[in-house]
């Protein structure tokens, strides 16, 4: 397990039995390092059998589940629309002459017989109409408790100093002791049934489950106990899938109180049966010629109750789409943190119920245009985090909501994903390459390298001395996009994923150092797309492409040990290792989630 971006920060609270049964695959394992396949889970004891399921999981399993995608949760007559109908659905205002004229224009605009109608002419007709009465007035931005709509809470700015405080190793050490993080509970060598090796001797195969939506699935997240999978779609749909019940869809969530067009990109399970989400909100009645899409509106964070799928709160502060959101605790207090294409990173201080906003503040940097993902620096008590912003990586002080340092020009276009990982094979790396290792270890590495594909380009940090291993440090992986100067989606500069080493200051007032350790690339690895995530189990990096592939890079050797292709020739947006089952999930613009396990 790399960090809390794949599972929530309180995963360590799971109670795992000290005694575990050794299991072998019923398909016949060829590697003694692999202990099970997904098929074994039905008949044998799993980690989840020894866990205390979270309250939301127990509640959801007691509730009525969906038997098909067409069944409504409350068994009322279906009101589902087709994708086209959902995108252009117009909610009629109270009957007035002006509104009727507007409705007539829009009905003609979105009818099937519009091939010979110019859109600009239609918009001109609307502009010439008399102003309609104020029947579309937006909901109040003040706190409300009206039934069904949830609270609407605007961001409350908090005063912060513009000068970042000095880094103090003594304070950070004290925070780490008092509030230890749970980053390294799950990884390839942690003793659980997480996917370990991926190569010709340990191939993966897809499982035949239908996990899908009617539009692109831009993001996924696992519940803290690892039994539920949430998928987020750009058609305003969220679905909850029960992993232990053959991935049955047990909840479908839409914001029924929303009058505009919703798109969901990301989210996290929160305690007490909540799901916090972010994405994009578009104006149902205005078109943006610049974007080639409906006009974007201020984009709120939405919090849903899983029991009844109702929105219970809305946090307002971002002006454009929300690209990443996390839930965390700092010094015993609850927080959300979100990033957005508007360039702001906002921390939201929440009450004990994770619904009531106490205050909020944006990170002060004065420079960022787009903020993508964030990952908290290990062993700092969640005081510091690194954000992928524009083409850079930026280090922030979470407590004081301020930029500390910028590591510039990671990629020529933008850097849209970065996360801390527990690199398992770091001990085999020296300044000049892999260290002396045993024959058994060499055989395992050669298993990865022995694959019939082109040679991989690996750039080593040969001119930079690697840091003293006794110095506090953490491993960090990133990916990004290059300028497409050849053709659409293709750059003359190869796409890469990068392994960095973040070295912590040893003295008060010192600076962090970010060293480039290794770059991973291949001539067929094309990933020049927006909002694509990578992940790692500590031994491999999984890197999606714009052509429906997932490249598997061995972090030590730099070799591509597998290329997974199960999606259509469209972007794969997200990929996740399951923390204790031999499963990998990927989602993409084809509207499907693919699940992989060992053959």
Secondary structure in CASP SS format (residue, H / E / C, confidence):
PFRMAT SS
TARGET T0000
AUTHOR 0000-0000-0000
METHOD secondary structure of the structure
MODEL  1
X C 1.00
X C 1.00
X C 1.00
X C 1.00
X C 1.00
X C 1.00
X C 1.00
X C 1.00
X H 1.00
X H 1.00
X H 1.00
X H 1.00
X H 1.00
X C 1.00
X C 1.00
X C 1.00
X C 1.00
X C 1.00
X C 1.00
X C 1.00
X C 1.00
X C 1.00
X C 1.00
X C 1.00
X C 1.00
X C 1.00
X C 1.00
X C 1.00
X C 1.00
X C 1.00
X C 1.00
X C 1.00
X C 1.00
X C 1.00
X C 1.00
X C 1.00
X C 1.00
X H 1.00
X H 1.00
X H 1.00
X H 1.00
X H 1.00
X C 1.00
X C 1.00
X C 1.00
X C 1.00
X H 1.00
X H 1.00
X H 1.00
X H 1.00
X C 1.00
X C 1.00
X C 1.00
X C 1.00
X H 1.00
X H 1.00
X H 1.00
X H 1.00
X H 1.00
X H 1.00
X H 1.00
X H 1.00
X C 1.00
X C 1.00
X C 1.00
X C 1.00
X C 1.00
X C 1.00
X C 1.00
X C 1.00
X C 1.00
X C 1.00
X C 1.00
X C 1.00
X C 1.00
X C 1.00
X C 1.00
X C 1.00
X C 1.00
X C 1.00
X C 1.00
X C 1.00
X H 1.00
X H 1.00
X H 1.00
X H 1.00
X H 1.00
X H 1.00
X C 1.00
X C 1.00
X C 1.00
X C 1.00
X C 1.00
X C 1.00
X C 1.00
X C 1.00
X H 1.00
X H 1.00
X H 1.00
X H 1.00
X H 1.00
X H 1.00
X H 1.00
X H 1.00
X H 1.00
X H 1.00
X H 1.00
X H 1.00
X H 1.00
X C 1.00
X C 1.00
X C 1.00
X C 1.00
X C 1.00
X C 1.00
X C 1.00
X C 1.00
X C 1.00
X H 1.00
X H 1.00
X H 1.00
X H 1.00
X H 1.00
X H 1.00
X H 1.00
X H 1.00
X H 1.00
X H 1.00
X C 1.00
X C 1.00
X C 1.00
X C 1.00
X C 1.00
X C 1.00
X C 1.00
X C 1.00
X C 1.00
X C 1.00
X C 1.00
X C 1.00
X C 1.00
X C 1.00
X C 1.00
X C 1.00
X C 1.00
X C 1.00
X C 1.00
X C 1.00
X C 1.00
X C 1.00
X E 1.00
X E 1.00
X E 1.00
X E 1.00
X C 1.00
X C 1.00
X C 1.00
X C 1.00
X C 1.00
X C 1.00
X C 1.00
X C 1.00
X C 1.00
X C 1.00
X C 1.00
X C 1.00
X C 1.00
X C 1.00
X H 1.00
X H 1.00
X H 1.00
X H 1.00
X H 1.00
X H 1.00
X H 1.00
X H 1.00
X H 1.00
X H 1.00
X C 1.00
X C 1.00
X C 1.00
X C 1.00
X C 1.00
X C 1.00
X C 1.00
X C 1.00
X C 1.00
X C 1.00
X C 1.00
X C 1.00
X C 1.00
X C 1.00
X C 1.00
X C 1.00
X C 1.00
X C 1.00
X C 1.00
X C 1.00
X E 1.00
X C 1.00
X C 1.00
X E 1.00
X C 1.00
X E 1.00
X E 1.00
X E 1.00
X C 1.00
X C 1.00
X C 1.00
X C 1.00
X E 1.00
X E 1.00
X C 1.00
X C 1.00
X C 1.00
X C 1.00
X E 1.00
X E 1.00
X E 1.00
X E 1.00
X E 1.00
X E 1.00
X C 1.00
X C 1.00
X C 1.00
X C 1.00
X C 1.00
X E 1.00
X E 1.00
X E 1.00
X E 1.00
X E 1.00
X E 1.00
X C 1.00
X C 1.00
X C 1.00
X C 1.00
X E 1.00
X E 1.00
X E 1.00
X E 1.00
X E 1.00
X H 1.00
X H 1.00
X H 1.00
X C 1.00
X C 1.00
X E 1.00
X E 1.00
X E 1.00
X E 1.00
X E 1.00
X E 1.00
X C 1.00
X C 1.00
X C 1.00
X C 1.00
X C 1.00
X C 1.00
X C 1.00
X E 1.00
X E 1.00
X E 1.00
X E 1.00
X E 1.00
X E 1.00
X E 1.00
X E 1.00
X E 1.00
X E 1.00
X C 1.00
X C 1.00
X C 1.00
X E 1.00
X E 1.00
X E 1.00
X E 1.00
X E 1.00
X E 1.00
X E 1.00
X E 1.00
X E 1.00
X E 1.00
X E 1.00
X E 1.00
X E 1.00
X E 1.00
X E 1.00
X C 1.00
X C 1.00
X C 1.00
X C 1.00
X E 1.00
X E 1.00
X E 1.00
X E 1.00
X C 1.00
X C 1.00
X E 1.00
X E 1.00
X E 1.00
X E 1.00
X E 1.00
X E 1.00
X E 1.00
X C 1.00
X C 1.00
X C 1.00
X C 1.00
X E 1.00
X E 1.00
X E 1.00
X E 1.00
X E 1.00
X E 1.00
X E 1.00
X E 1.00
X E 1.00
X C 1.00
X C 1.00
X C 1.00
X E 1.00
X E 1.00
X E 1.00
X E 1.00
X E 1.00
X E 1.00
X E 1.00
X E 1.00
X E 1.00
X C 1.00
X C 1.00
X E 1.00
X E 1.00
X E 1.00
X E 1.00
X E 1.00
X E 1.00
X E 1.00
X E 1.00
X C 1.00
X C 1.00
X C 1.00
X C 1.00
X E 1.00
X E 1.00
X E 1.00
X E 1.00
X E 1.00
X E 1.00
X C 1.00
X C 1.00
X C 1.00
X C 1.00
X C 1.00
X C 1.00
X E 1.00
X E 1.00
X E 1.00
X E 1.00
X E 1.00
X E 1.00
X C 1.00
X E 1.00
X C 1.00
X C 1.00
X C 1.00
X C 1.00
X C 1.00
X C 1.00
X E 1.00
X E 1.00
X E 1.00
X E 1.00
X E 1.00
X E 1.00
X C 1.00
X C 1.00
X C 1.00
X C 1.00
X C 1.00
X C 1.00
X C 1.00
X E 1.00
X E 1.00
X E 1.00
X E 1.00
X E 1.00
X E 1.00
X C 1.00
X C 1.00
X E 1.00
X E 1.00
X E 1.00
X E 1.00
X E 1.00
X E 1.00
X C 1.00
X C 1.00
X C 1.00
X C 1.00
X E 1.00
X E 1.00
X E 1.00
X E 1.00
X E 1.00
X E 1.00
X C 1.00
X C 1.00
X C 1.00
X C 1.00
X C 1.00
X C 1.00
X E 1.00
X E 1.00
X E 1.00
X E 1.00
X E 1.00
X E 1.00
X E 1.00
X E 1.00
X C 1.00
X C 1.00
X H 1.00
X H 1.00
X H 1.00
X H 1.00
X H 1.00
X E 1.00
X E 1.00
X C 1.00
X C 1.00
X E 1.00
X E 1.00
X C 1.00
X C 1.00
X C 1.00
X C 1.00
X H 1.00
X H 1.00
X H 1.00
X H 1.00
X H 1.00
X H 1.00
X H 1.00
X H 1.00
X H 1.00
X H 1.00
X H 1.00
X C 1.00
X C 1.00
X C 1.00
X C 1.00
X C 1.00
X C 1.00
X C 1.00
X E 1.00
X E 1.00
X E 1.00
X E 1.00
X C 1.00
X C 1.00
X C 1.00
X C 1.00
X C 1.00
X C 1.00
X C 1.00
X C 1.00
X C 1.00
X C 1.00
X C 1.00
X C 1.00
X E 1.00
X E 1.00
X E 1.00
X E 1.00
X E 1.00
X E 1.00
X E 1.00
X E 1.00
X E 1.00
X C 1.00
X C 1.00
X C 1.00
X C 1.00
X C 1.00
X E 1.00
X C 1.00
X C 1.00
X E 1.00
X C 1.00
X C 1.00
X C 1.00
X C 1.00
X C 1.00
X C 1.00
X E 1.00
X E 1.00
X E 1.00
X E 1.00
X E 1.00
X E 1.00
X E 1.00
X C 1.00
X C 1.00
X C 1.00
X C 1.00
X C 1.00
X C 1.00
X C 1.00
X C 1.00
X C 1.00
X E 1.00
X E 1.00
X E 1.00
X E 1.00
X E 1.00
X E 1.00
X E 1.00
X E 1.00
X E 1.00
X C 1.00
X C 1.00
X C 1.00
X C 1.00
X C 1.00
X C 1.00
X C 1.00
X C 1.00
X C 1.00
X C 1.00
X C 1.00
X C 1.00
X E 1.00
X E 1.00
X E 1.00
X C 1.00
X C 1.00
X C 1.00
X E 1.00
X E 1.00
X E 1.00
X E 1.00
X E 1.00
X C 1.00
X C 1.00
X C 1.00
X C 1.00
X E 1.00
X E 1.00
X E 1.00
X E 1.00
X E 1.00
X E 1.00
X C 1.00
X C 1.00
X C 1.00
X C 1.00
X C 1.00
X E 1.00
X E 1.00
X E 1.00
X E 1.00
X E 1.00
X E 1.00
X C 1.00
X C 1.00
X C 1.00
X C 1.00
X C 1.00
X C 1.00
X E 1.00
X E 1.00
X E 1.00
X E 1.00
X E 1.00
X E 1.00
X C 1.00
X C 1.00
X C 1.00
X C 1.00
X C 1.00
X C 1.00
X E 1.00
X E 1.00
X E 1.00
X E 1.00
X E 1.00
X C 1.00
X C 1.00
X C 1.00
X E 1.00
X E 1.00
X E 1.00
X E 1.00
X E 1.00
X E 1.00
X E 1.00
X C 1.00
END
